[in-house]
């Protein structure tokens, strides 16, 4: 308690007054619940509340805190004082790292006195750093729901079965290797999730879980399962995909309530006929019918390897020493040869949107794919693993090459890559081989020729233009060094268009680089072709300029008078001792450096147009896209049946990987809490060969019942890229110079509908409700309001599980973007209005709450319904009322 007082004192010294506590208490300390995990300083506010209103805080029944909060440790000691606590959530995952991954919380243990919370029924410790299960949990005799997923647990305690009232247990994504025999003592357990662990066998006692309806063991290392699973007569769904199963008992097919048996991606070569013919069994990704390979078989043969086909929702698979082939839903393929992994290894994967903060493209690079992350990082395979990555076809990019680039955590490097085109799908695929896993992407770069320069010298040619060559004389270096050569061809038409001068001509751009910081000991001889139309016979030497540019292309110096230029019929030859960009220009201009900078900048830019279209059936749904100029017509033709809008913007120019923003103006607004929203504007990153498109809902503060809203969307440049030339940077200073384009957006006048019910949020006026039926119990308007008070930031997940569409959820969020309570109420009452006639809607509500991880709310709803049934039966016995007259008596508020 002293430490808490010190923290609160520190807060006051830092200028944070005590006004926050009363305000927070008024809004969050209602109905004995505290949802503080959505606030960055939730733990600090909890400490503040406990100090100022301790009598009320100790009455709290539902508490949610973020374990990413740095003050979590200071709050744990208060938990045992909350004697009435029924639901406790201490989850991580509220913060993200630089790559967008959820960060685990700091929780490693719980105070022993937490075991004295005798009313606690729901405990969620997911996304934390637990390596062992806190012993105090086993003292929670009322516990019904326990979630410890996404931790580092390697074992469960031997007396885990003492949690006799447990109905739901999730330990997915841990490191469990075995289970205690006492797990069979959990007689009331209905849902058990042990997916994505390291389980190699199951105890026979698992067959004692007679009330279990769903069992998820996917993503483990099981080679067999016990016959006792056939005793689980209540089982409806059994998930065993992505294991190492070689056999399954035929008795599984006779389970009376089983509706799904997932055996995909195992090692099953044969299965009992009872299982193979069952309609609810999934067997894809097994080597069914294939013969067992003999020990003498050639290990290099991939024909007998296990094949895994992963669905879109999966994010991991297991690799063994036998090797396997893996196909992801996004089209990425892997080949793990036999012996690549000595022990079974769980591989995790995900694809990420490229972020220019860490995806560093070089000049003239073009990104062709999203970023693929493979984990665990740093693990070295015994043999090379092959990866095939689909990429956008660079049809407009000529004299370039496609490579896979990998990130080591500190820098990017290019891998030896082979490209191919699939015969059936016509998709382009880049193949590489690696011994480690990290981040991977596909880029198009200038063709790169390289060689090792020994002390005796060598010769390096360009494969793009054989007239470009570099000669290294003997004695040019004391130690061998690596040299790279790249060429950027520049047509006479491009030079004329950019400079608006028909007399300007230029050679191909030559870039030379090396892996040494030391200049060469002897001059290196370079041969460059003369600009188009110029030969050694008609050459006017006063018009020829040799330019030297730094590696970033920021400065271009005329070095014509600093070198000795020799000429052949088609080429110029000169000598240098250090490497960079070299460029021959033929012009009447005397100061050519500025012109070269302008041309070099324009060669890196793409001409694009912006489009802003509205759905014909729903004008509030707006599609924004930045489209390269040559793709505008095909894109508009593809969208014209579903969208309408103004003509595309005028053409503008952008760099690959450049950030830009879309701002809605003049009465049009969007949800500013979106993660891609910066200072009220939508953030985009332009990549010429990827889709720069977003579809969002817009709203307006203007009352549209009386008039339409004529607004607009404007596009602005983001921060100036560091690598662009100084002249271009100067032109992009000030708000006006950042503007790119503006397009009109019109929201039509709202048409009143006859007999339309008032919105459930208008003045907090709610329509009367009677959900369900008399025999099974009703939920009334008051019940639903009470449920709403228990819902927090997870309302969107609950809404989706209730069957609302993603568009409905997004619309509710936008319409009530400044008020979480209104979002929750709007979601619940929207669902209720849609399901008034459904007699099973109450059971669907209970199921949705369970699927959303809110067992606490599901329990309360079941209690309401049971009380309603009792009251209904009593009323029947008491006065013999008909079913329809018992509605009001059967509804019991929370």
N, C-alpha and C positions, 0 to 999 in steps of 0.2 A: 504494500500500500504506500510505503514511503517512496518507492521508485515511481509509482504513478503520480504522486504529488509533485515530485521533481519534474516529471515530464510536463505536467500541466503548468507548473511554474515557468518552465522554459518556453512554453507556448506563449504565455503572457508577456515574457520579456521580449519575444520576437515580434510583438505587436499584434498577435491574434487575440482579439478580445473574447469575452464570454458570450457575445451575442449569438454565436453559432449554436450553442448548446440548447437554449430554450427553443430556438426556431426549429432545430432538428428534432427535439423532443416532441414538439407539437405535431410534426409531420410523420415521424417514424415510430414514436412510442405509442402508437394507437393499437388497440385490440391486442395488447400483449405480444407484439411482434417487433423485431428490429431487423430491417434489411439494410445492412451497411456495407455489403460487399461491392455495391455499385459506386461507392464514393472512394476517391483516391486516399482520403484520410479517414476512412471509416473507423479504424481502431482508435485513432486520436479522439474522434467524436464519442466513441463508446466509453473511453476513459473519462471524458468530460461529463457525459451523462451520468455515469456511475457516481461521480463525485457530487454532482449537483442534485440528482433525483434518485438516489440509491433505493429508496422505498419502492419506487415504481419499476426500476430496472430489475430488481430481484424477482418481480412478478412475471417477467418476460417468459413466454412459452416457446417462441420461435425466434431464433437468432441466426443471422448469416453474416460472416466476416470473411474478408479476403486474406488468404495466407501469403499473398505477395506483399502485404502491408508490413513495413519495417518495424511497426510497433506491435506486431502480433504477440511476441513473447511477453510483453507487458500486460496484455489482456488475458492471457491464459489463466493466470492466478485468480481472476475474478469469476471464472466459469463455475467453480463449485458452489458459489454463493447463489446461483440461479436455480434454486431448488425445484421450481415449477417447470423447468425447461423440458419441452417435448421434442423439439427439432433443433439440431445444431449442425450448421454447415460451415466448415472451415476449408474452403476450396482454394487451390491455386488456379493458374491459367488465366488470371485477369490481366496480366502483363505479357508483352511479347518482345522477343529479341529482334535484332536488326534484320533477320530473315523472315519475320512474321510468325515464328514458332511460339506456342504458348510456353511461358516460363513456369516451371514448377514452383510451388510455394516453399517456404522455409520450415514448415512444420516437420519435426523429427520425433516428437513425443507429446504426451499429454500429462498434465498434473495427475498424480495418483487419486486425488479426491474427486476427479471427474466421475470415478466409479460409483460415487454416492448419489448421482443424479437418477433417482429411482423412477422418475416419470419419463425419462428420455426414451423415445421410441424410434427416432430417425437421426442417424449420424452420417454425415458426408465429409470424408477427408480426402477426396480425390485431388489429383494433380499436386501432390506434395512430395516430400523427401523421406518418407518412412521406409526404413530398412527392416524393422520388426514391428509387429502389431502391439501398440501400447497395452500393457497388462490390465490397466484399469477398464478397458473395454469389456473384458470378460465378466466384470462385476455388474454390468448394465443388464439386469435380468428382464427388464421390460423392452429391450431393444428389438425392434421388428425389421428395421431397414438399416443396412450397413453398406456404405460405398467407400472403397479404398483403391479405386482404379487409378492408373497412371502414377504409381509409386515405385519403390524399389524393393518390395517384399520378396524375400527368398524362401520363406516358410511361414506357415500358420502355426500357432501354439497347439500343443497336443490336446489340450482341453477346450479347443474351439467349440466343440459340440455343446458346451455348457450354456451357450446362447440359445436356449430352448425355444424362445418365442420368435426367433428370426424367420421372416418370410421372404426377404429379398437380400441377396448378398452379391456384390460385384467387386471382383479383384482383377479386372481385365488390365492388360498392359503392365504387369509386374514381372518378377523373375522367379516365380514359384516353380520348384522342381518336383515337389511331391505334396500330397495332402495328408493330414492326420486321419487316422481311422475314425476318430470321434465325429467327423463330418457327417457320418450316417445317423448321428443322434439328433440332427436338426429336423425333427419330425414335421414341423409346420412349414418348412422351406418350400416356396413356390417357384422362385426364380433364382437361378444360380449362373453367374457369368464369370468364367475363368479363362476367357479367350486371351490369346497373345501372351502366353507365359512360356515356361520351359518344361512343362509336365511331360514325363516320359512314361508314366503308368498311373492308373487309378486304383484306389483301394476297393475291394469288393463291397465295402460298406456304403459306397455311393448308391447302391441298389436299394438302400433302406429309405431313401427320400421319397416316400410314397405320395406326397402331396405336390411334388415338383412338376410344374407344367412347362417350364422352359429351361433347357440346359445348354449352355454355350461353352464348348471346349475347343473352338477353332483356333488355328494359329499356334498349336503346341507341337510336341515331338512324340506324340502317341503312336506306337506301332500296333497296338491292339487295345481293345476295351473289354472290361469284364462282362461275363454273361449276365451278371446280376442287374445290368441296366434293363433287362427285359422285365424286371419287377416294377418298373416305374409306370404303373398303369394310368397315372394322371398326365403323363408327359404328352405335350402337344407339339413342341418343336425341339429338335435335337440337332445342334450345329457341330459338325466334326470336320469341316473343310480345312484344308491347308495343314494337315498333319502328315504322319508317315505310316498311315494304316496299311497293312498288308492283308488284313482279314477283318470281317465284321460278323457278329453272330446273326444267324437267320431269324432268331426270335424277335429282333427289333421290328420286323415287318408286321408282327402280330400285336403290337401295342395298340390298344383299342382306340385311343384318342389322338394318336400321332397324325399330324397333318403336314409335317415337313421334316425330312431327314436329309441333311446336307452333307454329302460325302465327297464333294468336289476336291480336286487337287490333292489326292493322296497317292499311294503306291499300290492300289488295288488292281491286280491282274485278273481276278475273278471274284464275283460276288454271288451269294445264293440267289437262286431264281426268284424266290419270294420277294427279295429286295429289288432285284433288277426290274421286275415287272410292276412294282408299286408306283402309282402316279405321283406320289409326293416325294419321291427320292430324286436327288440331284447327284449325278455321277460324272459330270464333265471334268476333264483334266486328269483322268486315271488311265493307266496303260492297259485297259481292259482287252483281254484276248492275246496280249503279247506274251511271248515265252520268256522265262527267266534267263538272263544272259549268263553264259558259263563263265567261270573264273578266268578261263584262258582267252576270253573274248578280247578283241583289240579295244583298249581303253579310249582310244581316240575316236572310236565310232560313236556318233551321237544318236544313232537310230533307236537304241533302247532306253534312252534317257526319259525320266519322268517329265511330263509336260504339265505346266500350271497355267490356267487361264483365269485371271483375276477380274472380278466384277468392279464396277466403278466405285462402289463404296469401300472397297478393301484398300489397305495401305501397308500390308506386310506379307511376307511369305518366308518359309524356312528352306534353307539350303543344307544338304548333307554332303558327306564325302562321295556319294554316288553321282552327284551332279544333277542338273536339271535344266530344262528350258522353261522360260517364263514369258508370258504375254500379258501386258497390262491393257486395261480397257482403252487407254489413250493411244494405243498403237506401238508403244515402246516394247522392244524385245530384249531378253537377256539369254545368254548361254553360259552356264557354269559347267565347265568340263569336270569329269570325275577327278577327285583329288584337289579341286580348287579350294575347298574348305575341309580341314581335317576333322572338325567337330561340327555338329549341327549348329547353324547360325541363323538367327532371325534377322531378316533384311527389311528395313523400313524405307518407304519411298514416298515422294510427293512432288508435284510440279508447282512452281511458283511464278508469279508475274515478275518480269525483270524490273529491278529497281536500279536506276542509273547511279545511285549512291555507292553501289558495290559491284554492279555489272559494268565494268569499264571497257568500252569499245575503243579501238584504235581508229585513227583517221582512215576513212574510206571503208571501214567495216560495216557490215549490214547484219543485223540480228534476224535469224530465221526460225527461232523456236523459243518456247518458254524455258525456264530453268528447271532442270531435273536434279533433285537432291536425293542422294542415296546414303543411308546410314546402316551400320555404325561407321563414323568417320575414322580413318586411320588404320582400320584393320587391313592387314596385307594378306592377299590370297596366295596360295601355293602355285597356282597357275593363272594365266591371264583370263579374265572374264570379258566376254564380248557383249557390247551394247549396240543396239540399233535404235536410232532416234529419228522419227519423222520430222520433216522440216518444210517450211513454205518454199515452193519452187522459185528460185531467183531468175525468172524468165527474161527479165529486162537487164540482167547483169551479165556482161560479157567479159571474157578474158580475166576471169576470176576463179577462185577455187573455194570449195566448201570444206570446213574443218569443224571438228568437235573441240570445244575449248573447256578446260577444267580449272576449277578454283581450289587451291590448296589450303585456303583459309587466310592467305596473305597475298598471293598474286595469282594471275591467270596464266595458263600456258596452253599451247595448241598441241593436240594429239595427232598422231598419224591416222589419217581418215580415209576410208574407202566409201564412195557413194554409189548408190544403185537406185533403180526405179522398179517398183513392184509391177509385175506384169498384169495382174488382175485389177488392182486398185489404182494403178498409175501414180501412187504416192512416192515421193522422193524420200530416201532413207540414208542417214549417215551412220557408218559403222566404225567403231573404235574398240581397242582392247586395253584393259586397265588391270592393275594389280591392287588398286585401292579404290575406295568409294569416297566421293565428296559431292561437289556441284558440277553439273555439265550443261552446256548449251551448244547450239549450232550457229555458226556465223559464216558469212561469205566474206572473204578477204581478197586483197590483191594477190595474184599468184606469187609465191615465194620460192626462189631458188637459193640454195645455200651450199656451202662447202667448208671443209677444214683447210686452212691455209698453213702448210708446213714451212719450215725454214727455207726449203729449196724453191718455194714459190709454186704458183698454180694458175689456172685460167678458169673464170666463171662466166657462163653465158646466161642470158635471159631466155626462158622458153616462150615468152610472149613475143619478143622481138629479137631474133638471133643477131641483128646488127648491134645490139647492146651487149658489150662484154667488158670484163674487168680483168686486167693482167697483173699478177703479183710476181715481181721479179725475185730471183734468189736473194736471200739475206733480208727480206722485207720484215721478218719478225724473228725474235729469238725463240719464242715458244709458239706452238701451234695455237691458232685461234679460229673461232667460228665466224663466218661472214654470211650475211643474208642480203639478198637483192630482190627488190620489188619494183614493178613498172606500172605506171598509170598512163594508159594511152589517152591522148587528147586529140580529138578531131579538129580539122580546120573550121568546120561549121560551128563547133562549140566556142572556139576562140573568137570567131567573128561575131556570134550572137552576144557573147558576154561583153566584149570590148566595143562593139558597134564600130569596128574598124576593119575593113576588108584587107588592109595591108598588114595586119598583125598575124603572125604565125608562130607556132611553138612546137618543139619536139615532144616526145613522150617524157613524162616525169620519171626520174630515176631516184629511188631511195636506197641507200646503202647503210647497213648497220653492222656492228660487230659486238662480240661479248667481252671486249677488252677496253679499258679506259685509256690505254697507252696508244699514242699515234704510231703509225708504221715507221720503221727505220729507213725505208727507202720509198720514193714516190711510187704510187700505184697508178697504172695507166688505164684510163677510162675511154671507151669509145661510145659516142652517142650519135644516132641518126640526125641529120640536118632537118630542120622544119620542112613540112610538105611544100613542094614546088621549088625548093632551093637545092642547088647542086654546087659542087666545087668549081664548075665552069662558069656559072652565072652569079656566083656569090659576091655581094657587096659587103666587105668585112666591117665597114662602118655601121652597118645595120644589124650585125650579129652580136648578141649579148649572151654570155654565160652567167647564169644566176645560181647562187648558192643559198639554200634555205635551211633554217634550223629544223630539228626533227618535228617540232610542233607546227611548222609552217607559219610562224608568227612574223618572221622577218625574212626578206629576200634581198641579198646583196649582189651587186654586179661585180664579178671577179674577173671580167674579161681581160683587164690589164694586169692581173696578178698571175696569170698562167700563160704558158706557151701553147697556143692553139695550132694544131696541124689539121689538114683537111685531105680527105680522099674524095672520090666522086660523090659519095652519098653520106659521109660521116665526118664528124669532128672528133679529134683525139686530144686529150689533155691529161695532166698528171696532178694528183693530190696526195696528201699524207693523212688526212682524216676524212671520216665519212659523214654524209648527211644527204639532203635533197639536192639534185642537180637538174637544171632546166635550160635548154637553149631557146632563145627568142630571136625572131627576125622581124624588126619593125623600124620605122623612121623615128619613133619616140626616143628621147634621150634619157628620160628618167623612167625606167621600166620596172623598178622594184614595187612601186605602188600598184601598177597594173597587175603584176604577177600575184600580189596578195589578194586583190579583188577576184581574179580568176580562180585562184586556189580555193578561196572561200566558197565561191559559187559551185565549184566542182563537188563540194561536200554536201550541197543542199538539195532538197527535193521540192518540186513544185506540187502543192496540195490545194485542195478546196475543202471547205467545211460544209456539212449539211446538217439541218435541224428539221426533223420530220415528226408529225404527230399521228398517232394511230387513228384511223378513220372511225373505229368503233369506240374509242376512248381517247379524246383529245388531250387528257391530262397525262397520258403516257407519251413521253418525248424521247426520240432517238437522236443522239448526237454522234457524229462520226467525222473524223479527219481522213480524207481519202486522197491518195496520189492522183494527180491530174488525169493520167491515162486510164484510171479505173472508175472515174465518176459515172460515166454513162452506164456501164454494166451494173454498178451497184444500185443506181436509181431505178433501172429497169427491173431489178430483182425485188425491190421494195414497193413498187408503185401500186400493187394490188392491196396492200395493207396500210400504207401510210400516205399522207399528203403533207405538203409543206411548200415553202418558197424555193426559188431557184438556189443552187449552190452559191456559196460566197465567191468573191473574186479570188484569183489565184494568189497564194502567198508562198513563201519559201521557208523551209524548216530543216534543221539538222537532225540526223539520226540520233535518237536518244534524248531529244530536247523536250523539256517540260512545257506544257501550256495549260491554260485554265479556261473553264466555261462559267460565265457569271450570268444568272438570270436577273433581269432588270425590268423596271417600270411595271410593278404590280405582280410579278411572277416570283415565286419563292420555292425553295426545296428544303429538304431536311438537312440542316447544317451539322447534325450529329453523325452523318455518314463518315466512315473511316477515310474515304477518299475526298473529303471536303476540307479545304484549307481557307480560312478566313471567309467562309461563306461561298467559296467558288469550288467547282469540281476540278480535280486535278487529273491530267492526262499525261502520258509519256508517248511521244511520237516515235514509232518504229515503222519504217516504210513497208515492210513485208508482213507485219502483224496487224490484227484488227484493232484500230484505235476507236473503239465504239463503246458507248454506254447508253443504256435505256433506263430512264428514271421517271418517277412521278413528280409532277409539279402541282403546286397549289397557289392560291392567291388570297391575301388578306382582304381584298375587295369583295363586297357583297355582290355575287354574280346573279342573284335572283332578279335584279333590275337591269343589269347591263353586262355586256361581254367585257373581257379584259384584253386589251391590246398591249402585250408586253414584248420583250425581246430577249435574246440570248447573245452575249458578246464573248468573243474569244480573245484571250490575252496571252502573251508570252510569259514564261516563268522566269526564274533566275537565269542570268546570262551564263551560258556554258563557259567553263574556265578555258577551254581549249580554242575558242574562236579568236580570230585576229583582233587586234586592238582597235582597228578602224570600225569593225562591225560592232564591237562592244560599245564604242562611243555613240554609235547610231541608235543603240537600244537603251538609252537612259531617259528617265522621265516617263510618266504615265501614258502620254500620248503615243510614244514610240513603242510601247508594249502592246498596244491594241492591234489586233489582227483582222477581225471581221465582226459584223453584227447581222443577225437574222431575226425576222419577226416571229413571235409566238402569240397565238390568239386562243384564249380560253372562251368558249361560247357561253352565252347566257344560259343559266339553269332553267329548265322548264319545270314548273310545278306539276306534281303528279296527283291525280284525283284520289282523295282518301288516304293520302300518304301519312303514315304514323310519324309522330315527332321523333327526332333522333334521341337515342337513349342518353345522350349527353347534354341535351338542351336544358339548361337550368337544373341539371341533375334530376330530371323528371324521367322515370322509368316506367315502361308499360307493365301491366300486371302479367305475371307468368305463373304457369302451373306445368312444370316439366315432369314427364313421366306418366304414371297412372296410379289409380287409387290403391290397387292391390300391392304394387311394388313400392309405393311411396312417391310423394311429390317433392320437387324443389320449387320454392317460391322466389319472388323477387327479393325478399329479405335474405333468403338463403344465399342467392347468387351474389348479393352485395357483401355478405360476410365472407364468402369464398374469395372475392376480389381483394379483400383486405389482406389475405394471406399470400397472394401472388406478388412476385417482385419482378426483377429485370428479366426473368425467364418466361415472361408472358408470350413472347413470340414463339418459343419452342412449344409451349402448351397449345397455342392457337393452331400451329401446324399439325400437331397430333390430334387436335379436335376436328381436323378436316378443312379448316380455312385454307384458301389458296395463298401462295406467296404474295400475289398481287394484293389480296385483301389485307394481309398483314402489313405490307409496306404502306398501303393507303392509310390504314389506321394509325401507323406510326407518324406519318406526315401530317395528318389532320390534327393530331394531338401532340405535336412534337415537343411542346414545352411542359407537358404534364404527364408523368408516369401513371398516376392514378386513372386519368381519363383514358389512356391507352389500354390499360387493363380492363376497365369497365366496358369500353367500346368493343374490345375483343370478345369478352364473355357474353354481352348482350346481343352482339351480332350473331354469334353462334347460336344463342338461345332462340332468337327469332327465326333462324333457318331450320330449327329442329323442334318447333312447337308440336308438330304432329307426329313425331317419332316416339313411340312408346319405349324404345330402348335407349333414348338419349342420355339418361342418367348413368346407365352402365357404361356408355361410351365416354362420358365425362370422367368416370372413375378410372377407366383404362388409360385415357389420355394423360391423367395426372401421374399414374404409375410409370408410363413410358417417358414422361418428362422428368422423372426422378423426384417427383413430389408425392411420395407415399404418404407424407403427413396429411396433405390435403385429401388424398384418396380415402384415408382412414376416417377423416372427419365427415366426408360426404356419406360414406357407408354408415356412420353412426347416425347421421340425420335421417337417412332412409329407414334404418331399422327402427328408430324412435317413431317415425311416421307410420310404419307398418303396425307397430304396437298400438299406437293411438287409434288407428283405423279399426283394428280388431276389437279394441275396447269399446269403441263407439258402436260397432255392430252388435256386440253382446249387450250393451247398455240399453240402447233404444231401438235397435233393429233398423238402422238407417240404410238406405240404398247406397251403392258405391259412389254415385255421382254427388251425393250431398255431403260427403266426408272430406272434401278437398281441403277446406280451411283447417279442420282439426288435424290433418295428417302432416302438415308442414311445421317443422320445428326448426327455428333459427339456431345458428351456431352461437 
